[in-house]
Amino acid sequence: MYFVYIIQSEKYPTRFYTGFTTDVEKRLEAHNNGQSTHTSKFKPWRLKTYLAFSDKEQALKFERYLKTPSGRAFSKKRL
């Protein structure tokens, strides 16, 4: 399975990050341990939502969509 996830900073609640992984728990732990340069300064993070895909390409396409302005609007309203 492939997952697209959205995490939210606990310290800065207006900060969100969208990513792709095959192991959500391990990836969240990596974000909270500062192993990602994009998210290290806004830790700790909590999981807001994640979606599972059986197809890797579909998951990557959805992640890219969520990172667009219309995708961010969709996630704020629907996820």
Secondary structure, 3 states (H helix, E strand, C coil): CEEEEEEEECCCCCCEEEEEECCHHHHHHHHHCCCCCCCHHHCCEEEEEEEEECCHHHHHHHHHHHCCHHHHHHHHHHC
